[in-house]
Amino acid sequence: MLNRLRNNTSPPYRTLPNPPHRLAVLLLVAQTVLMTNRAGAQLFTYSSLTTPSDSRSVAMGESFVAVPGSPAALMYNPACLAHLEGASLSYSHRRFYYPDDSKYLSFSGSVQTPVAVIGFLYNEFQNGPIFGQTIGEQVRIDADDHTVALGAAHSFDNGVSVGIALKTFDYYIAIPFNYYVDPGSDFEARAFLFDFGCLYIPGSLLSQDGISDEFNVGFSFQNFGTQIDLFGTSIQPPRYLRTGISYSIAILPKRTGDLTPFRALVTAEYRNRLNPYQGNEDDRDFWGFGLEVTAIDIFSVQLGGYVSPTGFLYGDRGEPALRYGFGLNIPFALPLSIKLHYVAIPTPSDYIETMEGFSVEVRYASEIF
């Protein structure tokens, strides 16, 4: 329904003059916010709380619960922060469907300390203007949301890493007027949430000269905390259990300090919605998988698939929705590097054939403290 409300034209909305029109606007808002998500089931489907922006992880099927050292760790598993060395800053942009100004924007960073690795994340969904027709009038509704996370992770000598994250989720909607706020003002709602995760690295599976490999197992519990109060309706954010594995293998360089000639990474993840909404009890199982191949530590290619229990913009219910991406690592004077990633997600939509995104990360991979 959100997309049926949208229009290629963008005239400014007018303040509607009388109570019948006010009621029509309220009904439109109720349809936009509540009816389209089946009493809350879809409010978070494309929100900043559940949708990652990091291009590399998105290209690999959003299956990074067991990938150590990713700047997107706070979207998957806070324990993965523990393997980010030095300091890093990253920015990500992911286009959303239609129109052009609907998008995700994300900023993240991390710093390694003697006690733990500290990380932060800001992920925003800019939904763009929604235009709806009431009683002979066209009105404009703006709806956006953002998620802020602060996390910490520590690695132990036995290969186990643990991490926690504190998060807030804020939903914002601006309409001409309604009965709950003064005319011309905005409506906001907020939830306070908590994540916990664990990562286990048992060590190498191979014992062959010139080859290095690593097997990882991870899990996380996400979004435990308060409800969000939206126009008098209390909605519990989706709580998830994520679990998955990753396996990497590399051909080592002949000389210490040279670039690694070949590296491959395979990922797989299962995500379970622990609190499916009434009437959507079967919509709980999500799957993701990915493959990355890297040459000389500079050029990389990603391929992934994502399976959703609901019909969604990227594909049909229960069917893998494929995506792909490319990466470029620019090593300056080591340990400083810049990493660029691009992702493309083909869609069955008539409006847009491919949704794209890109990420930029600056990393200083050496101890600061």
C-alpha positions as CSV (number, residue, x, y, z in Angstrom):
1,M,0.0,0.0,0.0
2,L,2.9,2.3,0.6
3,N,3.8,2.2,-3.0
4,R,0.2,2.7,-4.2
5,L,0.1,5.9,-2.1
6,R,3.2,7.2,-3.8
7,N,3.1,9.4,-6.9
8,N,5.6,10.7,-9.4
9,T,4.4,14.2,-8.7
10,S,5.3,16.0,-5.4
11,P,2.9,18.9,-4.9
12,P,3.0,20.4,-1.4
13,Y,0.2,19.1,0.8
14,R,-2.5,21.6,2.0
15,T,-4.0,21.8,5.4
16,L,-7.4,20.4,5.1
17,P,-10.1,22.8,6.4
18,N,-12.7,20.8,8.3
19,P,-13.2,17.8,10.7
20,P,-14.5,15.3,8.1
21,H,-11.3,15.9,6.2
22,R,-9.3,15.5,9.4
23,L,-10.9,12.2,10.0
24,A,-10.0,11.2,6.4
25,V,-6.4,12.1,7.0
26,L,-6.3,10.0,10.2
27,L,-7.8,7.0,8.4
28,L,-5.1,7.4,5.7
29,V,-2.4,7.5,8.4
30,A,-3.9,4.4,10.1
31,Q,-3.8,2.6,6.7
32,T,-0.2,3.7,6.0
33,V,1.1,2.8,9.4
34,L,-0.9,0.0,10.7
35,M,-3.1,-1.7,8.1
36,T,-0.2,-2.1,5.7
37,N,1.8,-4.0,8.3
38,R,-1.1,-6.2,9.4
39,A,-1.4,-4.9,12.9
40,G,2.3,-4.4,13.3
41,A,3.7,-7.4,11.4
42,Q,5.2,-5.3,8.6
43,L,6.1,-2.1,10.5
44,F,9.6,-3.3,11.0
45,T,10.1,-5.3,7.8
46,Y,11.9,-2.6,5.9
47,S,12.9,-0.5,9.0
48,S,16.4,0.6,10.0
49,L,16.1,-1.8,12.9
50,T,16.0,-4.9,10.7
51,T,17.6,-3.9,7.4
52,P,21.4,-3.6,7.2
53,S,23.0,-1.1,4.8
54,D,26.6,-2.4,4.7
55,S,27.1,-3.4,1.1
56,R,29.4,-6.3,1.7
57,S,27.1,-8.1,4.1
58,V,24.0,-7.3,2.1
59,A,25.7,-8.8,-1.1
60,M,26.4,-12.0,0.9
61,G,22.8,-12.6,1.8
62,E,22.8,-10.6,5.1
63,S,24.5,-13.7,6.7
64,F,27.2,-12.1,8.9
65,V,26.3,-13.4,12.4
66,A,29.5,-15.5,12.4
67,V,31.9,-13.1,10.5
68,P,34.5,-11.5,12.8
69,G,35.8,-8.0,12.2
70,S,32.9,-6.6,10.1
71,P,31.9,-2.9,10.5
72,A,28.3,-4.2,10.3
73,A,28.7,-6.3,13.5
74,L,26.1,-4.4,15.4
75,M,23.4,-5.3,12.8
76,Y,24.2,-9.0,13.3
77,N,26.1,-10.0,16.3
78,P,27.9,-7.6,18.7
79,A,30.5,-10.3,19.6
80,C,31.9,-9.8,16.1
81,L,33.2,-6.4,17.2
82,A,35.9,-8.1,19.2
83,H,38.0,-8.8,16.1
84,L,38.1,-5.3,14.7
85,E,41.7,-4.2,15.2
86,G,42.7,-0.5,15.7
87,A,40.0,1.9,14.6
88,S,37.5,2.2,11.8
89,L,34.9,4.5,10.3
90,S,32.4,3.5,7.6
91,Y,29.5,5.0,5.7
92,S,26.9,3.0,3.7
93,H,24.0,3.9,1.4
94,R,21.4,1.5,0.2
95,R,18.6,2.5,-2.2
96,F,15.1,1.5,-1.4
97,Y,12.6,0.7,-4.1
98,Y,10.7,3.8,-5.2
99,P,10.8,6.8,-5.4
100,D,14.5,7.8,-5.8
101,D,14.7,9.6,-2.4
102,S,13.8,6.4,-0.4
103,K,17.0,5.1,1.0
104,Y,19.0,3.7,4.0
105,L,22.0,5.7,5.4
106,S,24.4,4.2,7.9
107,F,27.4,5.4,9.9
108,S,29.5,3.0,12.0
109,G,32.8,3.0,13.8
110,S,34.9,1.1,16.2
111,V,38.0,1.5,18.4
112,Q,40.1,-1.2,20.1
113,T,40.9,-0.7,23.7
114,P,42.9,-2.9,26.2
115,V,39.6,-4.1,27.7
116,A,37.2,-4.4,24.8
117,V,36.4,-3.2,21.3
118,I,33.8,-0.4,21.4
119,G,31.5,0.2,18.5
120,F,28.7,2.4,17.4
121,L,26.1,2.4,14.7
122,Y,23.6,4.8,13.3
123,N,21.2,3.4,10.7
124,E,18.4,5.5,9.2
125,F,15.6,4.7,6.8
126,Q,14.4,7.7,4.8
127,N,11.0,6.5,3.5
128,G,10.4,9.6,1.3
129,P,7.1,11.4,1.0
130,I,3.9,9.4,0.7
131,F,1.0,11.0,-1.1
132,G,-2.6,9.9,-0.5
133,Q,-6.0,10.9,-1.6
134,T,-8.7,11.7,0.9
135,I,-12.0,13.5,0.3
136,G,-11.1,15.4,-2.8
137,E,-7.7,16.4,-1.4
138,Q,-4.2,15.1,-1.8
139,V,-2.1,15.0,1.4
140,R,1.6,14.4,2.0
141,I,2.8,12.1,4.8
142,D,6.5,11.8,5.8
143,A,7.6,8.7,7.7
144,D,11.2,7.9,8.7
145,D,12.9,5.9,11.4
146,H,16.4,5.4,12.7
147,T,18.3,3.0,15.0
148,V,21.3,4.0,17.2
149,A,23.4,1.3,18.8
150,L,26.4,1.3,21.2
151,G,28.2,-2.0,21.8
152,A,31.2,-3.6,23.3
153,A,32.9,-7.0,22.8
154,H,35.7,-8.9,24.4
155,S,37.7,-12.0,23.3
156,F,38.9,-14.7,25.6
157,D,41.9,-17.0,25.2
158,N,39.7,-20.0,24.5
159,G,38.4,-18.7,21.2
160,V,35.2,-17.3,22.6
161,S,34.1,-13.7,22.1
162,V,31.0,-12.1,23.8
163,G,29.4,-8.8,23.0
164,I,26.5,-6.6,24.1
165,A,24.7,-3.7,22.5
166,L,22.2,-1.1,23.7
167,K,19.9,0.3,21.1
168,T,17.2,2.8,20.5
169,F,14.7,2.7,17.7
170,D,12.9,5.9,16.8
171,Y,9.9,6.2,14.5
172,Y,8.8,9.6,13.1
173,I,5.8,10.6,11.1
174,A,4.7,14.1,10.0
175,I,1.1,14.6,8.8
176,P,-1.0,17.8,8.3
177,F,-2.7,17.4,11.6
178,N,-4.3,14.8,13.9
179,Y,-6.1,14.4,17.2
180,Y,-3.0,13.4,19.1
181,V,-0.7,16.3,18.5
182,D,-1.1,20.0,17.8
183,P,-1.6,21.0,14.1
184,G,1.7,21.2,12.2
185,S,3.7,19.2,14.7
186,D,5.3,15.8,14.4
187,F,4.7,12.4,16.0
188,E,7.5,10.3,17.4
189,A,7.7,7.0,19.1
190,R,10.8,5.2,20.7
191,A,11.8,1.8,21.9
192,F,14.8,0.9,24.1
193,L,16.4,-2.4,23.1
194,F,19.2,-4.8,24.1
195,D,21.3,-7.3,22.1
196,F,23.6,-10.1,23.2
197,G,25.9,-12.3,21.1
198,C,28.6,-14.9,21.2
199,L,31.3,-15.9,18.6
200,Y,33.4,-19.1,18.8
201,I,36.5,-19.7,16.7
202,P,37.7,-23.3,17.4
203,G,40.8,-22.8,15.2
204,S,42.1,-24.2,11.9
205,L,40.6,-27.3,10.3
206,L,43.5,-27.9,7.9
207,S,47.2,-28.5,8.7
208,Q,48.8,-27.8,5.3
209,D,51.7,-25.6,4.6
210,G,50.9,-22.5,2.6
211,I,47.2,-22.6,3.4
212,S,45.4,-20.9,6.3
213,D,41.8,-21.5,7.2
214,E,39.3,-20.5,10.0
215,F,35.9,-21.9,11.0
216,N,33.5,-19.7,13.0
217,V,30.2,-20.3,14.8
218,G,28.1,-17.4,16.1
219,F,24.7,-16.6,17.6
220,S,22.9,-13.5,18.9
221,F,19.7,-12.5,20.6
222,Q,18.3,-9.2,19.3
223,N,15.8,-6.5,20.2
224,F,14.8,-7.4,23.7
225,G,13.3,-4.4,25.5
226,T,10.4,-2.0,25.5
227,Q,7.4,-1.7,23.1
228,I,6.8,1.1,20.7
229,D,3.6,3.1,21.2
230,L,2.2,4.1,17.9
231,F,-1.0,6.1,17.9
232,G,-2.2,4.3,21.0
233,T,-1.2,0.9,19.7
234,S,1.7,-0.9,21.5
235,I,3.8,-2.9,19.1
236,Q,6.7,-5.1,20.3
237,P,9.7,-4.9,18.0
238,P,10.6,-8.2,16.4
239,R,12.9,-10.3,18.6
240,Y,15.4,-12.5,16.8
241,L,17.6,-15.4,17.4
242,R,20.4,-15.4,14.8
243,T,22.8,-18.4,14.4
244,G,25.2,-19.2,11.7
245,I,28.7,-20.3,10.5
246,S,31.4,-18.9,8.4
247,Y,34.5,-20.6,6.8
248,S,37.5,-18.8,5.3
249,I,40.5,-20.3,3.5
250,A,43.5,-18.5,2.1
251,I,46.6,-19.2,0.1
252,L,49.4,-17.6,2.1
253,P,52.0,-15.4,0.4
254,K,55.5,-16.8,0.0
255,R,57.1,-13.8,1.8
256,T,56.0,-12.2,5.0
257,G,54.4,-8.9,4.4
258,D,53.2,-9.6,0.9
259,L,49.6,-9.5,-0.1
260,T,47.5,-12.7,0.1
261,P,47.1,-14.0,-3.4
262,F,43.8,-15.7,-2.9
263,R,41.1,-15.8,-0.2
264,A,37.6,-17.2,-0.1
265,L,34.8,-16.8,2.5
266,V,31.6,-18.8,2.8
267,T,28.7,-17.7,5.1
268,A,25.4,-19.2,6.2
269,E,22.8,-17.9,8.7
270,Y,19.4,-18.8,10.1
271,R,17.3,-16.1,11.7
272,N,14.2,-17.0,13.8
273,R,11.6,-14.4,14.7
274,L,10.8,-15.3,18.3
275,N,7.7,-13.3,18.6
276,P,5.7,-13.6,15.4
277,Y,2.6,-11.3,15.3
278,Q,-0.9,-12.7,15.6
279,G,-2.1,-14.0,12.3
280,N,1.5,-14.3,11.0
281,E,2.7,-17.2,13.2
282,D,4.4,-18.9,10.2
283,D,6.4,-15.9,9.3
284,R,9.4,-16.7,11.4
285,D,12.2,-18.4,9.4
286,F,14.8,-16.3,7.5
287,W,17.8,-17.7,5.7
288,G,20.9,-16.2,4.2
289,F,24.0,-17.4,2.5
290,G,27.0,-15.9,0.8
291,L,30.3,-16.4,-1.0
292,E,33.2,-14.0,-1.4
293,V,36.4,-14.5,-3.4
294,T,39.3,-12.0,-3.0
295,A,42.4,-11.7,-5.2
296,I,45.7,-10.2,-3.9
297,D,43.8,-8.6,-0.9
298,I,42.5,-5.9,-3.3
299,F,39.7,-7.1,-5.6
300,S,36.7,-9.1,-4.3
301,V,33.5,-10.4,-5.7
302,Q,30.4,-11.3,-3.5
303,L,27.4,-13.5,-4.3
304,G,24.5,-14.2,-1.9
305,G,21.0,-15.2,-1.4
306,Y,18.3,-14.3,1.0
307,V,15.1,-16.2,1.9
308,S,12.2,-14.5,3.6
309,P,9.0,-16.2,5.1
310,T,6.9,-13.4,3.6
311,G,6.5,-12.1,0.1
312,F,8.7,-9.0,-0.1
313,L,10.2,-6.5,-2.6
314,Y,13.2,-8.6,-3.5
315,G,11.4,-11.9,-4.3
316,D,8.7,-14.4,-3.5
317,R,8.0,-16.0,-0.2
318,G,10.3,-18.9,0.6
319,E,12.3,-18.4,-2.6
320,P,16.0,-17.3,-2.6
321,A,16.4,-13.7,-3.7
322,L,19.9,-13.4,-5.3
323,R,22.2,-10.4,-5.1
324,Y,25.8,-9.7,-6.0
325,G,28.6,-7.2,-5.3
326,F,32.1,-6.1,-5.8
327,G,34.8,-4.8,-3.5
328,L,38.0,-2.8,-3.8
329,N,40.6,-2.6,-1.0
330,I,43.1,0.3,-1.3
331,P,46.1,-0.3,0.9
332,F,47.9,2.9,1.6
333,A,50.9,3.0,3.9
334,L,49.9,-0.1,6.0
335,P,48.1,-0.4,8.4
336,L,45.9,2.3,6.8
337,S,43.4,1.2,4.2
338,I,40.2,2.3,2.4
339,K,37.7,-0.3,1.4
340,L,34.9,0.3,-1.2
341,H,32.0,-2.0,-1.7
342,Y,29.1,-2.1,-4.2
343,V,25.9,-4.2,-4.0
344,A,23.2,-4.9,-6.6
345,I,19.9,-6.5,-5.7
346,P,17.7,-7.5,-8.7
347,T,14.0,-7.2,-8.1
348,P,10.8,-8.4,-9.9
349,S,9.4,-4.8,-9.7
350,D,8.1,-2.9,-12.7
351,Y,9.3,0.4,-11.1
352,I,13.0,-0.5,-10.6
353,E,14.9,-3.6,-11.8
354,T,17.9,-3.3,-9.5
355,M,18.3,-1.8,-6.1
356,E,21.9,-0.6,-5.5
357,G,24.1,0.4,-2.5
358,F,27.7,1.3,-1.7
359,S,29.9,1.4,1.3
360,V,33.1,3.2,2.2
361,E,35.3,2.1,5.2
362,V,38.5,3.7,6.5
363,R,40.5,1.4,8.7
364,Y,43.6,1.8,10.7
365,A,44.5,-1.8,11.6
366,S,46.9,-1.2,14.4
367,E,46.6,-0.8,18.2
368,I,46.0,2.8,19.3
369,F,45.8,2.4,23.1
